[in-house]
Amino acid sequence: MQGTVAMIETPGIVVTGASGRMGQMLAGLVMASDTARLVGAVEREGHDWVGQDLGAAMGGQPCGITVTDDPLEAFAKAQAILDFTTPAATVRFAGIAAQARAVHVIGTTGLSDGDTKVIAKASHHAVVVRAGNMSLGVNLLVKLTRMVAAALDEDFDIEVIEAHHGRKVDAPSGTALMLGEAAAEGRGVQLEKVADRGRDGMTGARQRGHIGFAAIRGGDIVGEHEVLFAGAGERVALRHVATDRGLFAKGALKAALWGQDKKPGEYDMMDVLGLK
C-alpha cells in the first residue's frame, strides 16, 4: 500500500522530442529517478519512433512507454513536461501543457518575441519554467554578469563569446542572450538597442556602450560562455565551461519538481535555484 501511495504522489513526466540527444538523456534520467516517473514520450508526426517502445527505440530494454505523436493524450496524464525541441513545437506544447495544468519546463532556444508572448499567455494558467540554460554554474554567471555590468561604466566594452558543437542551429545561443540581457540590465539599458550580433567587413569603430556577441561552432563542444569587460589597461573575464550536457537534464528535472506546488506564472532557473 505504501508503494502505491508513493507512486501516486510521484510526479509524472512527459519528455518531448524523445529521439533527440537531450530527449533521450532526459528520458533516461527520469526513468532512473526515484523522485519522478516517466509517463509519456512525444515525437513529431511521421517520426520512425512513433508507435515504438521508448526503451527499445533507445537501444535498451522495453520500458512500457510507447512514443506518441499526440501531445494532448500524453500531457493529460502528466504533472510536468520537459521540452527541449524547436520554437514551433514549444509554442504548440505551451497551450496544451496549460490546458493540462502541467509544469512546462522549456529549454528550447531560438524563440522569437512572438513565441515568448504566446508562452507568457500560457503561463496565466500553469507554471512555466523557461531558461536558456538549466545549470547552476551558468545561472551564477548570469548573476555575476549583472553585478559586474552595474559596477563598471561604459568605459568597459562588453563582449559575450560562446562556443558550441557544429550541429547547433541557432546563434547566439540562448545562454549568450541570457548573459547579454543580464549585462544590459546591469547597465540599465535594453539589449535590443545596444546589441551587436554580427560584424563583417568595414564595420567602423565599436560604438560606446554596445554589447557584442561572437559565436563559435565546431566539433563536439558542449557549451562555453565568456563575458569580457574590456577597458583601457585592464580586462575582467567571467567564464563557464560545460563538459557534460547531463547537467542541463538534471537542472530540467529539478525545475519540474520545484514547480509542482507553485502558482501559475513564468519562472526561470534563478527562481528554481533560489538565486534571486
N, C-alpha and C positions, 0 to 999 in steps of 0.2 A: 504493500500500500504506500509506504514512504517513497519507494522508487517511482510509482505512478504520479504521486503529487509533485515530486521534484521535476519530472519530465514535463508536466503541465505548466509548471512555473518557469521553466527554462525557455527564454525567447526563441521563437522560430525565425530562422534567417533564410532569405532567398538571395541567391547570387545571380546577377545579370551578366551577360557576356561571358558565360561559363566556360567557353572553349579557349578564351584568351589567356595569356600568361598570368595576368592578375586574377582573372576569374578562377582559374584552376588553383592558384595559390590561396585565394580567399575560401574556396570550397573546401580545400584540404585542411585549412586552419579551423574552420567551423566544425568540420567532421571530427577533428581531433580534440575539440574543446569540451570541457565539462561545464561551461557556463552558457552555452548556446547549442542549438541543434539545427542542422540543415534541413529545411522543409521544401526547398524548390530550387531549380536552376533554369534560367531563361537564356535562350539564344534567338537569333533573328530567324524569321521565316525562311525556309529553304535550306537552312544550315544542315550539314551532314549529321550533327549530333542530335538534332531534334528527333525524339522518339526513342533514343538510346538511354540505357542506364548510365548515369554520370560517372560512377566509379569505373565502369568498363571502358567508357569513352576516354577516360583519363589514363587508361592503360593499367588499371588496378583491378581489385575485386569489385563485383557489383555492390552498390550501396543502397539500393532501393529507391533512389531518386531518379525519376525519368525527366530528361531535358525536354522542355516545352517551349513553344513559340507564342504561348498565350500568357502574357504577364498578368492579366486580370485574374485568371484562375489561380496562378501561383501566389500573387500578392494577397489574395483573400485569406490565406491561412498563415500569413507571416506577421511577425511583430516588427521586423526590420528588413530593409533592402540594402544590399551592398552593391553599389553601382559605379563601376569604372568602365564606361562604354564610350559612346560618341555623343556629341551635343544633341543631335536629333533624337536619339534613343532616350537620353536622360530627360529631355523635355517631355516626351511622351510618358515615361515612367513616373514623372513627378505628379501628374494628375491622378494616375492610377494608385500610387502609394498614398496620396492624400485621401482618396476615397476609402482605402483600406485602413486609414489611420495608423499606418506603419511608419516607423522611423526610416527616413530616406537618407542614407549616407552616400554622399556624392563625391567621388574622387575624379570625375570626368574633367578634363581640361579643354580649353579652346572654346568655352561658352561665350556667346555674344551677349551684348546688353539686353537684347530681346529675349534670349534664353533665360538670363538671370531674372528678368521681370516675371516670366511665367513661373519659374521656380519659387519666387517670392510670394506669388499669389497662392501657390500650393501650400506654402508654409503657414497660411492662415488656418489650415485645417489639420495639420500634422507637423511633427518635428522633422526638420531638415537640417542635417549637418553637412555643410559644404566647405571643402578646403582643397586648395591646390596641392597640399602636401599633408600627410597624416602623421609625420614623425615628430617626436618630442624635440629633437635637435633643431629641425628646421623652424618649428614654431618659436623656439627660444631665439633663433637667429632673427626671425621677424621682429620679435620684441626688442632685441638689441639694436636692430637697424633703425627702428623708430626712435629709440633713445639717442643714438649717436647723431642721427639726422637733425634732431631737435637741438642738440648741443653744438653742432658745427654749422656755421653760416654758409652763405653761397660762395665764399672764397674756396670752399671744398667742393670739387666736382664729384658727382655720384655716378658710378657705373655699376650695373648689375651684369655679371658674367655667369653664364650657365652652360653646362655640358651634359649631353645625353647620348644614348645609343643611336645608331643610324636609322632605326626604324620609327623613331618618334615623328609624328606628323604635324605637330603644332610648334610654333616658336613666336615669341619667347615662351618658355614653359610656364605652367600655372604657378609654380613656385616663384619663378623670377618675377612674375607680375605681382604676386603677394608681397615680395620684397620691395618692388617699386612702389606699390601702394603704401607700404609702411614708411618708406623714406619720404614720400610726398606728404603723408600725414604728419610726420615729424617736422617737416618744413612748413606745414600749414597751407599746402597748395593742392590742386587737383592734378592727378597724374596725367590725365589725357591732355592737359595743357602744356606739360613740360617734358613729355616722353620723347626720346629719340630712339626709334626702334629699327633704324636701318641707315647705314652710311655707305655710300659708294660714289666714287668719282670726286669732283671738286665740290665738296660739301660746305666749304668755308669754315671759319673758326667755330669752335664749340660755343654754344650760347650759355651765358652765365645762368645758373640755376636749373639747367635742364638735367634730366635723369636719363642716362644712356643705357641701352641693352645690347648685349652681344651673345649670340647663340652658337655653340659648337655641337656638331653632330658627328658621331663616329663610333665604330666598334660596339662593345657591349657596356658602355658607361652607364651605370645605374642612375646616377644623378649627382652633379657637383654644382654648387652655387657659391658665388662670392660677391659681396658688396664692397666696392672700393670707394673710399672717400679720399680723393687726391687733391692735396693743397700744395702751396708753394713751399718746397723744402721738406715736406713730410706727407706720408700716406697712412691711412688706417684701413685695414682689410679685415672683414668678417667673413668666415668661410665655413661651409658644411659639406662633407663628403659622405654620400651613402654608398655602401658596398653590398648591401643585401636588400632587395625590394620587399623582403618579408616584413620589414619594419613598417611598411605602408599598410600591409594587410593587417598586422596586429593593431595598428592605430585605428583602422576602419572598424574592426570588431569592437575595440574599446569604445568607439563613438556610438556604435549600435546599442551597446549595453547601457552606456551613460544616458542615452536619450529615452530610455523606457519610461521614466517617471517625470519627464519634463513636459511643460505646456507647449502647445503648438507654437512654432516660430522658427526662424532661421538662425542657426548657430554655426560656430566654426570650431576648429581644434583648440583655439585659445580657451574657449568655454570648457571643452571636454577636459583639457589638461590643467584647468584652474590657473591659467596664466594672465587672465585679465584683472 
